[in-house]
Amino acid sequence: MWKTGNTKWKKLDNAAKIFPSIASAEDPEIFRLSCEMRENVDPAALTRALEASLEDFPQFTDTVRRGVFWYYLEKSGIRPEVREECEPVLSPLFTDAGGLLLSVTYYKKRINLEMFHALTDGTGAFVFFRNLVENYLAEAHPDRFDRSEVETPDVSRREQAADGFTENFKKGVGSPLSFDFLGDRGKQKRVYRFSEPKTPDLRQTVTEGWVSAGKVHAAGRAMGVTVTEYVCAQLILAIHDTMAPADRKKAVAVALPVNLRRYFDSDTMRNFFGIVQITYDFSTGGEDLEAVALSVKESFARELTRENMERKVASQVKMERHPVVRICPLFLKDFIMKTLQSVSMKRRTVTLSNVGRIAMAEPFASSIERFDVFNSSSSRQICMCTFGDKMTLTFSTIFSEHEVERAFFRRMAAVDPDIIVAASYLA
């Protein structure tokens, strides 16, 4: 919440505290949401829509400032301008000079929202983005869409601004300085990591594919696994397809961001997620798709429990509240955060994030072709979302080689021969 007696600044939520410290040229900690409309975007209508959405979600014009002990959020007073897209995707937004931490652009039929991760997570951003798209349609076609049908927040400003971690922290859970937030809770086999050349300017490259959600769901159901478990298994096998023989004795570790709102009573619009890790060892598990999928299913059942999520929440809150951490000056916290992030990245091969099914009420849904989401990465990440029967699977990476992406989409083409793949780089 906003600090009493000061309406200009507020604390970053627990998860957000790390992002200003670890943002870099390799990973500026930006994510993008896109919506492909069925007609070209009207920039004037989009401008009016953005103004209307920010009336309901004013916190997204905050900026991050550097304090003595912590970064903090400050009201910027700046209104974003809608622009035609002309810069590389996932370009940095956060600097010590302040400024807006979101960008709204358009290109032909596509509306894009890019945001610095310290403001919110993917779940919170999609609430705002759905509102923006609905406002846009109401502005562009007032004869077809009634503004009263635009979905607005049904929770208070206090609930939107709540820190889900501190509000759901339980004393006595976890050890005093547990490192569960790193996504790994113990010793594990040596993990395979990509060793590919990076793009010369560290530009993020994007590869996205569109498949039938129904066909993917049917393929997973035939094996008794969920869509996320099925895609995770295909991803693990795609990585195995591209590994050198000498590397195949290493484990493939998939980091999976988890929306903690599913486990706790929270309507926060701020960051509220945890990381679990799914590890597969080919030397003991075999290379059959069904075997991998069932192993992934067992790992999901073990990791995705209320008890485990409570432990992760407690771990992060205890770390923030530790007396030594609290008195460390910010420059030292930056070093610690970067070190912990480096350790975390060495324990994972790839990140998989499933935003899930995006619901849009009629009459708005019929004017939308699809949605897309992806995140900047210093390694390789795949994000997925579904709208209607269109499932979008998007890789983002700073690597200049894309053999993993090709192997993955070849596998998905066996599920849906009508797959469409597009890329932001020269093949």
SVG drawing of the C-alpha trace seen along z (x, -y; Angstrom):
<svg xmlns="http://www.w3.org/2000/svg" viewBox="-24 -14 55 60">
<polyline fill="none" stroke="black" stroke-width="0.4" points="0.0,0.0 1.0,-3.6 3.0,-4.8 0.9,-6.7 1.6,-10.5 3.3,-10.1 1.3,-9.5 4.3,-9.5 6.1,-6.3 5.6,-2.7 7.7,0.4 8.3,3.0 6.6,6.3 8.8,9.1 9.4,10.8 9.9,7.5 12.9,6.5 15.2,8.7 14.4,7.4 16.1,3.9 19.2,5.6 19.5,8.3 18.3,6.4 21.1,6.4 21.8,6.1 21.5,9.8 18.2,9.9 16.4,6.6 13.6,8.4 10.9,7.4 7.9,9.3 5.5,8.7 1.8,9.4 0.4,9.1 -3.1,9.3 -3.6,9.9 -6.8,8.2 -8.9,9.0 -8.3,5.5 -5.6,2.9 -5.2,1.0 -6.4,-2.6 -3.7,-4.5 -6.0,-7.3 -8.5,-4.8 -5.7,-2.9 -4.5,-6.1 -7.9,-6.8 -8.2,-3.2 -4.8,-3.4 -5.9,-6.6 -9.1,-4.9 -7.3,-1.8 -4.8,-3.8 -7.7,-5.4 -8.5,-1.9 -4.8,-0.8 -2.8,-4.0 -0.1,-1.9 1.3,-1.0 2.7,-4.5 4.9,-4.1 8.7,-4.1 11.5,-2.4 13.9,-4.6 17.1,-3.6 17.1,-4.1 19.8,-3.6 18.7,-0.1 16.1,0.9 14.6,-0.1 11.1,-1.6 8.2,-2.6 7.4,-6.2 4.6,-7.9 6.0,-9.2 3.2,-11.6 4.1,-10.6 1.5,-9.4 2.7,-6.8 2.4,-7.6 1.1,-5.0 3.7,-4.5 4.0,-2.4 6.5,0.4 9.9,-0.5 12.4,0.9 13.6,4.5 11.3,6.5 12.0,6.6 14.2,3.5 15.3,2.3 12.8,0.1 14.4,-0.3 17.2,-2.7 18.5,-4.6 17.2,-7.8 13.6,-6.6 10.9,-6.9 8.0,-4.7 8.3,-1.0 5.7,-0.1 5.3,-0.6 2.3,-0.3 2.9,0.0 1.1,1.3 1.9,2.7 -0.7,3.4 -3.2,5.6 -1.2,6.2 -1.4,4.4 1.7,4.8 2.3,4.2 5.8,4.5 6.5,4.1 9.3,4.2 8.8,7.2 9.1,5.2 5.6,3.7 3.7,7.0 3.8,10.6 2.1,12.1 -1.2,12.7 -1.5,9.1 -0.4,7.8 -3.0,9.8 -5.8,8.3 -4.6,4.9 -4.1,6.0 -7.6,7.5 -9.0,4.2 -6.9,2.3 -8.0,4.5 -11.7,4.2 -11.4,0.4 -9.7,0.2 -12.6,2.1 -15.1,-0.2 -13.2,-3.3 -12.6,-2.0 -16.2,-0.7 -18.6,-2.5 -21.5,-1.4 -20.7,2.3 -19.3,2.3 -20.8,0.8 -18.3,-0.7 -20.4,0.7 -19.3,4.2 -15.6,3.5 -14.4,5.6 -13.1,3.4 -11.4,4.4 -13.8,5.8 -11.4,5.5 -10.3,2.5 -7.1,0.5 -5.8,1.8 -6.3,5.4 -4.6,4.7 -1.6,3.1 -1.2,5.8 2.0,7.8 0.9,11.4 4.0,12.7 3.8,10.8 0.0,11.2 0.3,15.0 3.5,15.5 3.2,18.2 5.7,18.1 7.3,21.5 7.3,22.6 10.6,23.5 14.1,22.9 15.4,19.5 17.4,19.0 16.0,21.5 16.8,21.1 13.6,22.5 13.2,19.4 16.1,20.6 13.7,23.3 15.7,26.2 15.7,27.8 18.7,30.0 21.5,31.8 20.9,32.8 22.7,34.3 24.8,32.1 22.5,30.0 22.8,29.4 23.2,25.8 23.3,24.2 26.7,23.1 25.7,21.3 27.0,18.0 24.9,15.0 23.5,12.3 26.2,9.6 24.2,6.9 22.6,9.2 19.3,8.6 16.5,11.0 15.3,13.2 11.8,14.7 10.4,17.8 6.7,18.5 4.4,21.2 0.6,21.5 -1.0,24.9 -4.5,26.3 -5.1,26.3 -7.6,29.1 -5.0,31.4 -2.4,30.7 -4.9,31.4 -5.9,34.6 -2.3,35.7 -1.7,35.1 -5.0,36.7 -4.0,39.9 -1.0,40.1 -2.9,39.1 -1.1,35.8 -2.0,32.1 -1.2,29.7 1.6,28.1 3.1,31.5 2.9,32.7 4.5,29.5 7.2,29.8 8.0,33.4 8.2,32.4 10.5,29.5 12.8,31.8 13.0,34.2 13.7,31.4 16.6,30.3 17.8,33.9 17.5,34.1 20.1,31.2 22.5,32.3 25.9,33.7 26.3,37.4 28.7,36.5 26.2,34.2 23.3,36.7 24.4,38.0 23.5,34.6 20.0,33.8 17.6,31.4 16.1,29.0 13.0,26.9 12.2,24.0 8.4,23.4 7.0,20.1 3.9,20.8 1.0,18.4 0.7,18.4 -2.8,16.9 -4.0,20.4 -2.8,21.5 -3.6,18.4 -6.5,16.0 -5.0,13.0 -6.2,10.6 -3.0,8.7 -2.0,7.0 1.7,7.2 4.2,10.0 3.0,13.1 4.7,16.2 7.2,18.9 9.6,21.1 9.5,24.9 12.0,27.1 11.3,30.2 14.4,32.3 14.7,35.2 17.6,37.6 17.8,39.6 20.4,42.0 17.7,43.5 14.4,42.4 14.7,43.3 13.8,41.3 10.2,42.4 7.7,39.4 5.2,41.2 7.8,42.1 9.1,38.5 5.6,37.2 4.7,39.5 7.9,38.6 7.1,34.9 3.6,35.6 5.1,37.2 7.4,34.2 4.4,31.8 2.5,33.7 5.4,33.6 6.3,29.9 2.9,28.2 1.5,28.6 0.2,26.1 2.9,27.1 5.7,26.4 4.2,23.1 3.9,22.0 7.6,22.9 8.6,20.8 6.6,17.8 8.2,18.2 11.7,18.5 11.4,15.2 9.8,13.3 12.4,14.5 15.2,13.6 13.9,10.1 13.4,9.7 16.7,11.1 18.5,8.5 21.8,8.7 20.0,8.4 17.9,5.4 20.9,3.3 23.0,4.1 23.3,1.0 21.7,1.3 25.0,1.7 25.7,4.8 22.2,6.2 22.7,5.7 25.8,7.9 24.0,10.6 21.0,10.7 23.1,11.0 25.1,13.8 22.0,15.7 20.5,15.3 23.7,16.6 23.6,19.7 19.9,20.2 20.6,20.0 23.4,22.6 20.8,25.0 18.4,24.8 18.5,25.6 15.4,23.7 12.3,21.9 8.7,22.8 5.8,20.5 2.2,21.3 -0.1,18.3 -3.0,20.5 -6.3,20.0 -7.2,16.3 -10.9,15.7 -12.5,12.8 -16.3,12.2 -18.4,11.7 -18.8,9.5 -15.1,8.7 -13.7,12.2 -15.0,12.4 -12.8,9.4 -9.6,11.0 -7.4,13.5 -5.0,14.6 -2.8,13.6 0.9,14.0 3.2,13.7 7.0,14.0 9.7,12.9 13.3,11.7 15.9,14.3 19.7,14.5 19.4,18.1 16.2,19.6 12.6,19.4 9.3,20.6 6.0,19.1 2.6,20.4 -1.0,19.2 -4.3,20.2 -7.2,18.3 -10.0,20.3 -8.4,23.2 -5.2,21.2 -2.3,22.1 0.7,19.8 4.2,21.2 6.9,18.6 10.7,19.0 12.8,16.0 16.6,16.1 19.8,14.1 21.3,17.1 22.0,16.8 21.4,20.5 17.9,22.0 18.3,25.7 16.2,26.3 13.4,24.3 13.5,26.2 13.5,29.5 10.6,28.5 8.4,27.3 9.2,30.4 7.9,32.4 4.8,30.2 4.2,30.5 3.6,34.2 0.8,33.3 -0.7,30.6 0.5,30.7 -1.2,27.3 1.3,25.6 2.5,22.1 5.9,20.9 7.3,17.4 10.6,15.9 12.2,12.5 15.6,13.6 17.1,14.8 17.0,18.6"/>
</svg>
